[in-house]
Amino acid sequence: MRRAALLLSLLCATPAAAQDCDQRLVLGNILTGTGERAQAALIEEGRFAFVGRADAVPEEVEAECRIVLPEGAVAMPGLTDGHAHLLGIGLREMTLNLEGTASIEELQARLAEAAGDKPRGTITGRGWIETGWPEGRMPTREDLDAVVANRPVILTRADGHAAVVNSAALWMAGIDADTADPEGGRIVRDESGAATGLLIDNAEALVADLRPALDEARRREALERGARLYAERGWTGLHNMSVDAEDLPILEDLARRGRLPLRVASYVVPEALAGLEGPRCDETGRACTAGVKLYVDGALGSRGAALFAPYADEAATSGLLLISEEEAKAYYAQAQEKGLGVTTHAIGDRGNALVLDWYADAMPEGGRWRIEHAQIVRPEDIPRFSRLGVIASMQPSHAIGDLHFASDRLGDDRLDGAYAWASLLATGAVVVGGSDAPVEQGDPRIELYAATQRRDLEGFQGPGWRGREALSEQAALRIFTRSPAYALGQEEERGQVAEGMAADLSVFGGDPFAGPEAAEPLFTLIGGELAAGELPE
């Protein structure tokens, strides 16, 4: 049964919003999400009352209630990031941001600057990716020790599945040559057996106690900052992944106070399941709890994704499994009993095949369960998504970032099922688009560009990158609008500019499909009300 999806749809129905204008009329270039364009969209009581030609608007609207889009601007159904980590997005703005670091030397320079700004306590940061670094390797404790040796340093890779720490952090965490790898994790070691400072997946937990405490005040600041940043970029919604129980009441409080400029649907960590009664939304419809998220494997970049065959560039490993079938199915049953949705992180081909097997046994009819990332899939497993009714939640920007190293990790043959958005859609599967921020930047312009171009931001694609998997603009728009709504059982509620739908709009100056340099976010509407940006005069 579709109990979870239908119940969440009812709970999150858009309430009639108090408006300065009884009617609002948007005039300009409007992508409706149906494959058609419109010149006018009339909004009444938070919903589209008319969509069509400007000369066919059924009623006169006061001049001050008209929103005339600037020349070259485009409006589209409110864009939803179908996979992001709101707390992490905010924390990225509050700690050492290592996005764009071009070398170990630059990482050291940024660390030195952060150490001067923060003279005491653990230094934490996130965002480094070693791909393309001139050193040709990941950083180690020695690299960090050369800058900061007298207190802990923990710098997390962009994907969140690996971290490099300095010797002080290793010592304070009690990690030495005799420390066993935790289940689902790996302490990377040199030839002598000593820890290099790299901790993979569950091994990151060994230094968790050295991080600054995430108290309520810090969580609140991070969630609010992340939501504000996301709204300013042009998003109207976000599917919030791996959410701690402590974040749920904060999100609801922010919504009630008018400080949550997004529709946020949260999928909690498994440990939070026990405290949930079922899917719910706050009274504003902005803060919802949708389901639970599990992890079956790690990430490709840190070689934690579970593969059937060893990594092409490190034959000693084929990745990590982070949960057993018995554990996963116990959580699935618990979620199903409470009417909650289910999603499972799976990146490697083995990880995806296992989750599809488990879902085939456990998923109720019409359950709309998801696999997050579905990144590397055996060609024979691609039709199983549609056949089982499993949603593939995928991130276009992963493909244009990973193209620089995925062939090294996998070899050419396994690229046939890699980032295979078009192939999955061709089988009838539902694909939800997301960014996985803060792993990626979380910019809708990058995601729409990546989905349609399948090239990096400099235009590079490279041989063998399966350009046939690029999407049309209409398909790309759908995976960020209609499909995220479908995943929540809300496809009759939002995801298109159509009569009766919630009046959510993302408006850009320029062409967002052409990348971040070609467009700027202008404003967003949620339920017809301004959520971010400024309305044109």
N, C-alpha and C positions, 0 to 999 in steps of 0.2 A: 504494500500500500504506500501511497505518497503522503503519509501522515505528517512527517516532518516538514516537507516542502509546502504542503497546503496550509498547515497551521502557521508556519512562519509568514506565508503570504498574507494571511488574515491579520496576524499580529502587526505586520509592518505596513499595512495599507496607509497611504498618505492621508493625514487628516486635513480638513479644510483649514487653510492658514489665514490668519488675519492679514489683510493686505491694505496698503495705502490706496490702491486702486481696486475697484470691483472687477475690472477687466484690465488685462495687459495684452498689448499686441506687439509681437516681434516681427519686424519687417527686414527682409534681406535674403541672403543665400542660406537656405536651411536644408541640410541633409536629413532626411526623415528616418533613415535606417531601414526603409522598405524597398530601397532601390530607386526611389523617386526623390526629386527635389521640390521644395515648396518656397514660396515667396512670403508667406505670412503664417503665423501661428498665434491664435487667440487663446489666452489663458483666463480661465475663470475658476475660482475656488481651488487653485492649486493644480488644475488639470487642463489639458489641451481641449478646448471646446470647438475649435475649427483649425484645420490645416489645409492650405491650398494656395490659390493665386491671390495676390494682393488685392485685385479688383473684385474678388468674390467674398471678401470678409462680410459676414452676415449683419453686423451691427456697427454703428459708429463708436469709436473709442476716443476718449478725451486725449488731446494732444500730449499732455504730461504723462499719460499712461502708455505712450507708444515708445517702443525701443527700436530705433532705426540703426541697423548694423552699419559700421563704416564700410567704405568701398574696399573690396578684397577680403573682407571678413567672412567666416563661415561658422554657422551654428550646427550642432549635431546633438543627437540624444546624449544625455549625461553619461560621461565615460566612467566606467568602473574598473579599477584595478582588481582583477580577480584573484590575486595572490600577492600580499605584501605583509610586512610586519610593522605595524604602526609604532609600537614601543621602540623598536630598533631604529626606525626612521628618525624619531625624535632624539634618541640617544646618540645617533651619528652626529647630530648637530651639537651635542653637548660634550663630546669627547674628541680625541684626536682623529680627525677625518683624513684617511689615507687614500681616498679616491684619487686616481690619476697618478699615483706615485710611479715614476718611470725607471727607478733603479734602487738597488740596496743603498747606494750612496745618498739618494734623495730621501729614502725612508729614514736613514740615520740623521739627516739634516732636519727633517720634520720632528723626529723624536727629540733631538737636542733642543729645538725651539719649545716644544711642549714641556720638556723638563724644566726649562727656565721659567715658564709661565706657572708651572705647578711644582713648587720646590719640595713638597712632601707627599708621601703616600704613593700608592700604586698608580702607574701611568697605564691607561687603557686606550686603545684605538681600534679602528676597523677600516677595511677598504682596500688593502694591498692585494695586488694580483701580480705574480711574478712573470706572467706571460710577456715575452718581448723584452724583459730586462737584459741589459748587456752582460750581466753576470751569469745568466743562463741557469739560475737555480733559485730555490726558495731561501729566505733569510734564516739565520741560525742564532743561537744564543750568543755566539762570539760577536756577531754583528751588532747585537743590542748591547752587550757588555762594553763594547768600545765607546759607547755613548753614555749609558747609565748602568753602573755596576752596583750601586749601594742600596737600591730599592727595587721592588718588582716592576717589571714591564710585561704587559700582555697585549699583543697586537694580533687581532683576528683577521684572517683572510676575508675577502669580500663575501665569499659564499657562506661564511659562518661555520664551515665544517673543518676548519683548521686554525690553529693559532701558533704564533711563535712567541716564546717567552725567554727572558734572560736567565742567567745563572742564579740570581737572587730569588727569582720566582720558583725555579726548580728546587732550590734549597729549602725555601720556606714551605713548599708543598710536600717536601719529603720525597721527591722524585730522584732516584739515582739508578745505577746500573742494575740493581736488584729489584726494582719496582716492576711488577707484572703489568702487562697491558690489560686494561679493563675490558670487560665484554663489550663488543661493539666499538672499540677504540684502539688506537695505536700510538705508542710513544716511539717516535722515529729515533733511531740510534745510529751512531757511526760504527766503523769497523771494529772498534774496541768494545762496543756495547754501551758506551756512554750516551745519554740523551742529548740530541742535537738542539733541543729547544722547541722542536716542532711536535705539536700534539694534534692528533687527528680524531675528529668526531667525539665519541664519548670520553676520550682522554682529556678533552678540554675541561671536563668537570673536576679534574684533579687540582686545578688552580682556581676554581670558582670562589672559594672563600677569600681569595686575595683581592677580588674585585670590589669596588665601592658598593656599599649596601644599596639595594633598590628599595628604599622606603617609599611611603605613599607620596610624599612631596616630590621626590625625584620621578616617580612613575607619572604623576599628574603633569608635571612640566613636560616630560618627554612625549606623552600622548597628545597634549594640547599643541605643542610645537610641531609634531609630526602631522597632525590633522590640518593645521593652518598652512604648512608648507605644501601639503598635497592639494588642498583646495586652490591655492594660488597657482599651482601648475596646471589646473584645468580639470581635475578629477571631481566628480560628484559622489563617487562611492568607492568603497574599499572592502575587500574580503580579507579580514584580519586573521593571520595564521599564527598558530602556536601560542595562544593567549593564556596567560596565567589567570587564575581565579581572581587575584587581587585587582586586575585591570578592569573587570566587568563593572563593578559599581562606580569606578572612576569615570568610565566612558558614559554610563547612564547619567551621572551627575553633570558631566560636561554638557551632555545633550540638553538636560533640563535647564541649564544656565545659559543656553544659547551659545556655547563655546565649542560646538562640534559641527564644523561646516561641511560635513560629509555624512553619507549614509554608511555606517560601519557594521558589517556582519562578521562576528567573531567565531572562529573555530578554536576551541580550547585545547590545551595540553591534556593528555589522558588522565593525569593526576587530578584534574579539576572536575572530571565527570561525576564523581561521587556527590559533589555539592550542587549539582544541577538537577532541576526537576523536569526540564524539557526546554524546547526552543521558546524564546521570549524576546520582546522588544520593549523599550521604555515608551512612555506615553507620546513622545515626539516622533517615534518611528526612526530616529537617527541611530540609536545604539541597540543592536540586536545580537542575540546569541544563537548561532545557527547549528553548531555541531562540534565534533571533536576531530583533531588532526593527529595522526601517528606518523612515525618514520620507519621505513623498512631498510633504508641504506643511506649512504653519505652522498658526497658530491663528486663530480667528474674531475674537477680541477685538482682536488687533493687526493685523488685516487681512492675515494671511499665508496663510490657508486658500485653496486654489486653487479658484476659481469659474469656471463657464463664462461668466458675464456679470460686468461690473464691480460693485464694491460699490455699494450704493444710496446710501451716505453718503460715498463717495469714488470718483468715477467714473474717476479716473486709474489705478486699480489693480484687478486681479482676483485678487490673491494671488501666491503664490510656489510654484514647484516646486523641491524640494530634492534631487531625484535624477532621473537619466534612466532610461528603460526599460532600456537596455543595462546600466547599473550595477546596477539592481535585480535583473534576471534573472540576472546573474552571481552575486550573493549568494544568490538563491533556489536556484540550481543547487548552489552550494557547501554550503548547509545541507542540501539534500535528499540529497546524496551522503553526508553524515555522519549522516543519520537524525535531524536536528534539526528542530524546528518552526519555522514562519515566521509573523511578524506584521508588519504595516505600518501606521504612523500615517497616517490620511487623515481630514481634517475637511471640506473643501469638496466640493461636488458633483462638480467636475471631478477632484479628487484621488481620490475614491471610485470614480468611473467608470474612471479609468486603472488603479487597482490591481485592480479586478475584471477588466479586460481582461487585465492581465498574469498574474493568477492563472489565468484561463481557459486560457492557454497553458502555464503552468509548474507548476501544482499537481498533484501525483500523486493518484490516486484514493484517497479516504479520508484525505487529508493533514491535515485539521482545521487548515488555515491560518486566520489571523485578520486582521481589519482593526480597528485600534484607533481608537475613537471613532465611526466611521461616522456622523458628526454631521449633516452636511447631504447628503442623498442625493436625486437625482431620483426621483420616484415610479416611473418606468419601470425604474429600477435596483434597486428594493427586492426584487422577486422573484428577482433574480440571485443574491442571497446564498444562498437556499435551493437554488436550481437548481444552483449550483456547489459547494455544501457549505461555503461560507465562513462562519466564525463572526463575528458582529458583537459586538465588545467595546465596551460603551457605559457611560457614567457618568451616572446619573440626576441627580446634583447639578449637572452642567453645565447642564442644562435649567432648573433653578430659579434659577441664577445668571445665565445668559445671557438669560433672558426679558426682562431689563431693557434689553438693547441689541441682541439678535439681529434684531428686526424692523427696526431702523434700518440694520443692516449689510446685510440681505438683501432687505428689502421683503416684503410679505405672501405673494406667490406661492411663494417658495422655502421658506416655513415648512411646506408640505405634506409635505415629506420630512425635516423637521428633528427630531432627537431622537425618531425614529419607532419606539420600542420595540415598541408593540403591533402596528403594521403589519408589522414584520419578523417577530414571533412568529406572526402570523396566516398568513404564507406558509410557515411550517414552519422558518424559520431558527432557529439556536441563538443566543441573546443571552446574553453574559456580562456581569455587572454589576461595576462598579468605581468608584473615586472619582477617580483621577488625582492623589491627594495626592503632593506638597504643593501642587498647583494648587488643590485643594479641601481641606477639613479632614481628610478621611479618617475620618469618624465613621459607623459602620454605621447608626446611628439616622437620620442625615440622609439616607443613601442609600435606606433602606427607605421613609422618608416621601416623598422626592422621587419615587420610582418609583410610589408608589400615589396621591399627591395631585397631582403636577405643579403645585405651587404653591410660592412661596417660603416661608420660615419664618414670615412674618407672615400667610400665607394668601392672598397676592396671586397672581393668575394673569394677569389682563388679557385684553382681547379678542383673539381670533384665535390664542390660544396652543395650539390643538388639544388640548383636554382629553381627547379620545377616545383619546389615546395613553397615558393613565395605565393602570397595571397593577393587577390584583387582588393581594391579599396573597399568595396562593399563587404567582402568576407572579413577583412580586417576590422572594419567598423563593428560588424556583428559580434565578433568575439569579445569586444570590450563594452558591449551594450546589451543586446538581446540575450546573449548566452549567459553572462553573469546573472541576469534576472532569472533565466530559466533554472539555473543551478539552485536558486533559492525558492523556486516555485512561484516566481513573481513575473513571469513573462506576459501575463495579461495586465500587469500593473505598471511596468516601466520597461525601458529599453528601446522605444521607438518614439518618434514625434508623430503621434496619431491621436485622433479624437478619443477622449476618455482616459488616456494615459496620464500618469503623473508628469507634471511639467518640469522635468529636469533637462537642463541644457548645458553643454560645454561650448564656449564660443572662443574662437581663435582669430587673430589677425594674420591672414596668410594661409598657406596650405600646410596643415600639420602632418600630412602624409609625406611631405618632402623633407622632414627632419626638423630639428630644433632651431636651425638658423633661418628656416623659411617661414616661421610663424611664431607668434607670441600669444600666450593665454591672455584673453581680455577679461572675461568674467564667467561665472557659473550661476545658474539658477537651480534651486531645489524647491520643488513644489511651487514654482513661479516666483519665489522670493530670492533676492540676491544673496548668494552664499559667499562669494569671493570676487575680488576685482572691483571694477567700477563700470557702471552703466554709461553708454555713450550719451553725450549731451544732445 
